[in-house]
Amino acid sequence: MAFVEWSMQGTQISHCNCNIGCPCQFNALPSHGHCRAYMFVQIDKGHFGKVKLDGLRWGGMFSWPGPIHLGNGTAMVVVDKSATAEQKAAIEAVASGRETDPGSLITQVFSTTLTKVLPTQVKPIELSLNYKARTARVRIADLLEGNAESIKNPMTGQPHAVSVKIPQGFEYEEAEFLIGSAKTSGPIELNFNDTHAHIAKLHWGTHGVVR
């Protein structure tokens, strides 16, 4: 059966409990032996079949007891309150890895490592992403508060710009590496203090990262 053709372009913030740089980005084991993370997206332009996704915000929170590839993870999707029922269903399909070529995109890959998916949360998402300035902020009342910014030079305090390219990556081709802190009050506990984050331009679709 053919997949629904979908696409989204915009900006994303990903933030985890690893040390700055995140060994997982280089196919190494996570800094503390397990993974906790969130990812949020601002869609500038997108569609899922005939359903328009322009302007939507969504994301997810994740927890794995060990390295991601060993599985047994827990996830929860969050969709902005402005979404219609059709848009919410479309985002849930993308977030769960459906209608996507196997192995081609982070959402589809992650879906194979999850054993528990919590009910989708529909809440106002405050999201500020500035790729050029290397800053990000996400706030969801009673759920998540997160901030990220440029890594700082420890001697001068000046921004330390780090760009990483992964030409065949299933999340992004290029990202700006940041440092951030976050706290949740929901069912997936995230408590980050000066840990790894990255911001990236996003162009995803049915067949993976659009290159």
Backbone torsions as a table, in degrees:
resi	resn	phi	psi	omega
1	MET	NA	134.7	-178.1
2	ALA	-71.1	147.4	176.5
3	PHE	-75.3	155.8	165.4
4	VAL	-68.8	131.1	177.6
5	GLU	-81.3	127.2	179.9
6	TRP	-140.7	162.2	-179.8
7	SER	-158.0	145.3	170.6
8	MET	-146.0	136.8	176.5
9	GLN	-123.6	141.6	179.6
10	GLY	170.2	-141.7	-178.3
11	THR	-136.3	144.2	-179.6
12	GLN	-127.5	154.4	168.9
13	ILE	-122.9	129.9	173.2
14	SER	-122.0	140.5	-172.1
15	HIS	-148.4	128.7	-175.9
16	CYS	-136.0	-177.7	-176.8
17	ASN	-90.6	2.4	180.0
18	CYS	-73.3	162.3	171.4
19	ASN	-61.2	161.0	179.5
20	ILE	-52.1	130.8	-178.1
21	GLY	105.2	-34.4	176.9
22	CYS	57.5	101.6	179.5
23	PRO	-55.1	-28.8	-178.8
24	CYS	-59.7	-28.0	178.6
25	GLN	-65.7	-15.0	-177.0
26	PHE	-120.5	24.2	179.3
27	ASN	60.5	31.5	173.6
28	ALA	-108.8	171.0	-177.9
29	LEU	-75.3	151.2	-178.9
30	PRO	-62.4	153.0	-173.1
31	SER	-54.4	-38.1	-173.8
32	HIS	-115.1	14.5	175.5
33	GLY	86.1	-11.2	178.6
34	HIS	-141.0	172.2	-176.6
35	CYS	-129.0	133.6	170.7
36	ARG	-131.5	134.5	-175.3
37	ALA	-160.3	160.4	165.7
38	TYR	-133.9	157.4	176.4
39	MET	-144.4	131.4	177.0
40	PHE	-132.1	149.7	-170.7
41	VAL	-130.5	136.4	167.6
42	GLN	-105.7	112.8	179.0
43	ILE	-87.1	118.7	173.9
44	ASP	-83.0	-41.4	-178.8
45	LYS	-146.8	131.0	179.6
46	GLY	-172.0	166.7	176.3
47	HIS	-156.2	156.4	172.8
48	PHE	-129.7	99.6	-168.3
49	GLY	62.2	-120.8	179.1
50	LYS	-96.3	1.7	-178.9
51	VAL	-86.9	118.7	178.7
52	LYS	-73.4	139.9	179.7
53	LEU	-119.1	5.8	-175.9
54	ASP	-54.2	132.0	173.2
55	GLY	83.7	-3.7	-177.2
56	LEU	-77.4	153.8	174.3
57	ARG	-122.4	140.1	177.5
58	TRP	-160.2	169.3	178.0
59	GLY	-175.7	-165.0	179.9
60	GLY	-159.5	159.6	174.8
61	MET	-121.4	143.3	-169.3
62	PHE	-139.1	151.9	177.1
63	SER	-149.7	129.5	175.1
64	TRP	-127.2	140.0	-178.2
65	PRO	-74.1	-14.9	177.7
66	GLY	-144.7	-156.8	174.3
67	PRO	-58.0	146.3	-174.6
68	ILE	-54.5	-42.2	-173.4
69	HIS	-67.9	-13.6	177.6
70	LEU	-86.5	-7.2	169.8
71	GLY	79.7	-157.9	-177.8
72	ASN	64.9	33.2	-176.6
73	GLY	-86.3	163.9	175.8
74	THR	-123.2	140.3	-178.9
75	ALA	-141.3	155.9	174.2
76	MET	-144.4	125.2	179.3
77	VAL	-88.3	143.4	174.8
78	VAL	-124.6	127.8	179.8
79	VAL	-120.0	137.9	-179.1
80	ASP	-61.7	145.3	-176.6
81	LYS	-60.9	-21.6	-178.5
82	SER	-73.1	-13.1	-176.4
83	ALA	-68.4	141.3	171.8
84	THR	-76.3	170.9	177.6
85	ALA	-60.0	-39.2	179.5
86	GLU	-67.9	-40.0	178.4
87	GLN	-67.3	-41.5	177.1
88	LYS	-58.9	-45.7	179.1
89	ALA	-62.3	-38.4	178.5
90	ALA	-64.5	-45.8	179.3
91	ILE	-63.2	-41.3	178.8
92	GLU	-62.1	-37.0	177.8
93	ALA	-64.1	-46.1	179.0
94	VAL	-64.4	-46.7	-176.3
95	ALA	-63.2	-30.2	-178.5
96	SER	-90.5	2.5	176.2
97	GLY	83.8	5.7	178.0
98	ARG	-76.2	159.7	178.7
99	GLU	56.9	35.4	-177.2
100	THR	-140.8	136.3	177.9
101	ASP	-57.0	130.5	-179.8
102	PRO	-55.4	133.8	176.0
103	GLY	77.5	2.3	-172.1
104	SER	-96.1	-13.6	-171.7
105	LEU	-149.1	148.1	-175.8
106	ILE	-55.6	-40.3	-178.1
107	THR	-64.5	-40.4	179.6
108	GLN	-70.0	-41.6	179.2
109	VAL	-63.5	-47.7	179.5
110	PHE	-59.3	-37.4	-177.1
111	SER	-58.8	-27.4	-179.2
112	THR	-79.0	-8.2	-177.1
113	THR	-107.5	4.5	-174.6
114	LEU	-101.5	139.0	172.3
115	THR	-113.6	-12.3	-179.6
116	LYS	-141.0	123.2	175.6
117	VAL	-119.2	115.3	-178.5
118	LEU	-76.6	158.9	179.0
119	PRO	-56.2	140.4	178.0
120	THR	-61.1	136.3	175.9
121	GLN	-97.1	135.1	175.9
122	VAL	-115.7	107.7	-174.0
123	LYS	-146.6	156.2	171.8
124	PRO	-62.2	128.7	179.8
125	ILE	-109.7	115.6	172.7
126	GLU	-89.8	118.2	-173.5
127	LEU	-139.1	123.9	177.9
128	SER	-127.6	113.8	-177.2
129	LEU	-125.5	123.6	179.0
130	ASN	-128.3	97.5	-175.9
131	TYR	-62.2	-43.8	-177.3
132	LYS	-64.9	-41.5	-179.2
133	ALA	-83.6	-8.6	-179.1
134	ARG	58.3	52.3	176.6
135	THR	-133.9	152.3	178.4
136	ALA	-153.0	146.8	175.7
137	ARG	-147.6	135.6	175.2
138	VAL	-135.0	135.3	177.8
139	ARG	-140.4	128.1	175.4
140	ILE	-131.5	114.3	-174.0
141	ALA	-53.5	133.0	177.4
142	ASP	63.7	19.7	-179.0
143	LEU	-140.3	-53.7	-173.0
144	LEU	-152.4	140.9	171.3
145	GLU	-136.1	117.4	-177.8
146	GLY	-140.9	146.3	178.8
147	ASN	-140.3	146.2	176.3
148	ALA	-145.0	151.3	-178.6
149	GLU	-153.6	178.7	179.3
150	SER	-59.3	144.1	169.3
151	ILE	-62.3	141.7	-177.9
152	LYS	-105.0	141.1	171.3
153	ASN	-64.0	125.1	-174.5
154	PRO	-67.5	-18.2	-179.2
155	MET	-94.9	-41.1	-174.6
156	THR	-103.2	-18.7	-176.3
157	GLY	77.6	1.7	-179.3
158	GLN	-78.8	153.8	178.8
159	PRO	-58.3	137.7	178.2
160	HIS	-113.3	95.9	-174.3
161	ALA	-76.5	128.1	178.5
162	VAL	-131.7	116.2	175.8
163	SER	-111.2	135.0	-179.2
164	VAL	-124.1	132.2	178.2
165	LYS	-109.3	133.3	173.4
166	ILE	-129.2	87.7	-171.0
167	PRO	-54.9	-31.7	-179.9
168	GLN	-110.5	21.5	-178.0
169	GLY	-64.9	152.0	178.1
170	PHE	-98.6	7.8	173.5
171	GLU	-116.4	-48.0	-177.7
172	TYR	-153.7	164.6	172.1
173	GLU	-95.6	-32.3	179.2
174	GLU	-148.1	139.7	-179.7
175	ALA	-141.9	154.9	172.3
176	GLU	-96.9	123.9	-179.2
177	PHE	-85.2	135.6	-173.2
178	LEU	-129.6	-178.3	173.5
179	ILE	-128.1	140.9	-176.5
180	GLY	-153.7	170.1	176.4
181	SER	-134.1	149.7	-177.6
182	ALA	-157.8	158.6	178.6
183	LYS	-149.1	135.5	175.6
184	THR	-112.9	159.1	173.2
185	SER	-128.0	18.8	-178.2
186	GLY	-103.6	-166.1	-175.5
187	PRO	-71.2	-20.6	175.2
188	ILE	-104.2	113.2	-173.9
189	GLU	-80.9	121.1	174.0
190	LEU	-126.8	126.4	179.9
191	ASN	-141.1	88.8	-174.5
192	PHE	-104.7	140.5	175.3
193	ASN	-139.6	106.1	-179.5
194	ASP	58.3	52.6	179.5
195	THR	-113.7	179.2	-175.1
196	HIS	-67.2	140.2	169.2
197	ALA	-146.5	159.4	171.4
198	HIS	-147.6	150.4	178.3
199	ILE	-119.9	139.5	-175.1
200	ALA	-149.2	150.4	168.6
201	LYS	-74.3	137.6	-172.1
202	LEU	-117.6	134.0	170.3
203	HIS	-145.9	95.4	-177.2
204	TRP	-111.9	158.7	176.3
205	GLY	-162.9	-175.0	-178.5
206	THR	-51.5	-34.6	-173.8
207	HIS	-106.0	19.3	175.0
208	GLY	106.1	-155.8	177.1
209	VAL	-67.7	125.9	179.8
210	VAL	-80.6	122.9	-175.3
211	ARG	-112.2	NA	NA
